Amino acid sequence: MHTTLKTILAAILTTMIVAVSAQPRQSAAHELSEKIGEEAYAELIAEKTEITKETLGKRMFQKFHADMDAVRAAFITDCITDSGEDKTENCTCAVGKMDIKAIIALMEKQMLSSQTQMDGEEKRLAAEKLQAEIACGLKDKTAKQ
């Protein structure tokens, strides 16, 4: 896999793991990111567009924004993997309450900006995730971020 693609995927995956998963592992979000990255890379090559972090990142995030249902489904799958099959409804509920658009936007900002920290936004999204998990029965009210 091309170095630029690997770099971008690593940054995206780190954010996606934080967004939905209890631990780093091969996940549905990881697989989706790789698939989108490979598609974006192939499109840019076919168009004879120079492949840079910016061109590849922008193309990938266009694809993430265009298929939020796939992102949501990957998050649900990862939640079920972490929580157990008996928590399918809880995971669907929690991911349904998450601001997927904001999670993707944060990943995009982190990837395409020179700014490495987005603490305020990350903290807000983490707090929203925790509240969704509590509301949907995945965590109890004493859970902390």
VMD Tcl script that draws the C-alpha trace (Angstrom):
set ca {
  {0.00 0.00 0.00}
  {1.28 3.48 -0.84}
  {2.95 5.39 2.03}
  {0.59 8.39 1.79}
  {-2.42 6.10 1.99}
  {-0.95 4.28 5.00}
  {-0.31 7.56 6.81}
  {-3.81 8.84 6.23}
  {-5.40 5.53 7.19}
  {-3.42 5.43 10.43}
  {-4.70 8.85 11.47}
  {-8.29 8.06 10.50}
  {-8.22 4.72 12.28}
  {-6.89 6.24 15.48}
  {-9.82 8.64 15.59}
  {-12.35 5.95 14.65}
  {-11.04 3.62 17.36}
  {-11.41 6.38 19.93}
  {-14.89 7.16 18.61}
  {-16.39 3.71 18.98}
  {-14.10 0.94 20.08}
  {-12.87 -0.20 23.46}
  {-9.53 -1.42 22.11}
  {-7.39 -1.25 18.98}
  {-7.90 -4.23 16.68}
  {-8.88 -5.09 13.16}
  {-12.38 -3.67 13.11}
  {-15.24 -2.90 10.79}
  {-14.25 0.79 10.93}
  {-10.69 -0.19 10.01}
  {-11.89 -2.31 7.10}
  {-14.18 0.48 5.87}
  {-11.31 3.00 6.05}
  {-9.03 0.71 4.09}
  {-11.72 0.10 1.45}
  {-12.43 3.81 1.06}
  {-8.71 4.60 1.02}
  {-8.03 2.07 -1.70}
  {-10.98 3.33 -3.79}
  {-9.88 6.95 -3.42}
  {-6.28 6.07 -4.27}
  {-7.35 4.14 -7.38}
  {-9.60 7.01 -8.52}
  {-6.79 9.55 -8.18}
  {-4.41 7.32 -10.13}
  {-7.02 6.84 -12.86}
  {-7.50 10.61 -13.03}
  {-3.72 11.10 -13.10}
  {-4.03 13.39 -10.08}
  {-0.93 13.88 -7.95}
  {-1.34 11.85 -4.78}
  {-0.63 13.90 -1.70}
  {-1.93 13.77 1.84}
  {-4.37 16.55 0.91}
  {-5.70 15.11 -2.37}
  {-6.08 11.63 -0.96}
  {-7.52 12.85 2.34}
  {-10.08 15.10 0.65}
  {-11.19 12.30 -1.66}
  {-11.51 9.85 1.22}
  {-13.57 12.24 3.29}
  {-15.86 12.97 0.35}
  {-16.52 9.23 0.34}
  {-17.04 9.06 4.12}
  {-19.52 11.96 3.95}
  {-21.30 10.39 0.98}
  {-21.81 7.06 2.77}
  {-22.54 7.85 6.41}
  {-24.74 4.76 6.59}
  {-21.64 2.59 6.01}
  {-19.76 4.48 8.74}
  {-22.70 4.07 11.11}
  {-22.95 0.35 10.30}
  {-19.21 -0.10 10.95}
  {-19.54 1.67 14.31}
  {-22.48 -0.57 15.26}
  {-20.57 -3.70 14.25}
  {-17.55 -2.64 16.31}
  {-19.76 -1.84 19.31}
  {-21.38 -5.29 19.11}
  {-17.95 -6.91 18.83}
  {-16.82 -5.04 21.96}
  {-20.08 -5.44 23.94}
  {-21.47 -8.79 22.80}
  {-24.24 -9.99 20.51}
  {-26.79 -9.52 23.30}
  {-26.13 -5.75 23.11}
  {-27.13 -5.32 19.45}
  {-30.12 -3.08 20.25}
  {-28.07 -1.09 22.76}
  {-25.29 -0.54 20.22}
  {-27.75 0.48 17.52}
  {-29.30 2.93 19.99}
  {-25.97 4.41 21.09}
  {-24.56 4.83 17.59}
  {-27.88 6.34 16.53}
  {-27.38 9.04 19.15}
  {-23.80 9.80 18.09}
  {-23.11 12.70 15.78}
  {-21.48 10.71 12.98}
  {-21.22 13.81 10.82}
  {-19.25 15.59 13.57}
  {-16.99 12.56 14.09}
  {-16.16 12.48 10.38}
  {-15.65 16.26 10.34}
  {-13.24 15.99 13.29}
  {-11.28 13.22 11.57}
  {-11.10 15.39 8.46}
  {-9.87 18.43 10.42}
  {-7.24 16.34 12.17}
  {-6.10 14.79 8.92}
  {-6.01 17.85 6.70}
  {-4.92 20.50 9.17}
  {-1.54 21.16 10.65}
  {-3.25 21.36 14.03}
  {-2.78 18.05 15.82}
  {-4.98 18.74 18.83}
  {-8.71 19.33 18.71}
  {-9.18 18.90 22.45}
  {-12.45 20.81 22.85}
  {-14.19 19.04 20.03}
  {-12.74 15.64 20.97}
  {-13.89 16.08 24.56}
  {-17.37 17.13 23.45}
  {-17.71 14.11 21.18}
  {-16.36 11.78 23.88}
  {-18.88 13.19 26.38}
  {-21.71 12.76 23.86}
  {-20.59 9.18 23.21}
  {-20.59 8.41 26.93}
  {-24.04 9.93 27.36}
  {-25.34 7.87 24.43}
  {-23.85 4.71 25.93}
  {-25.43 5.45 29.31}
  {-28.80 6.31 27.75}
  {-28.77 3.10 25.74}
  {-27.71 0.78 28.55}
  {-24.14 0.10 27.48}
  {-22.64 1.82 30.52}
  {-23.98 2.72 33.94}
  {-24.41 6.26 35.20}
  {-21.17 6.12 37.21}
  {-19.07 5.52 34.06}
  {-16.38 8.07 33.31}
  {-14.61 8.94 30.08}
}
mol new
graphics top color blue
foreach p $ca { graphics top sphere $p radius 0.5 }
foreach p [lrange $ca 0 end-1] q [lrange $ca 1 end] { graphics top cylinder $p $q radius 0.2 }
display resetview
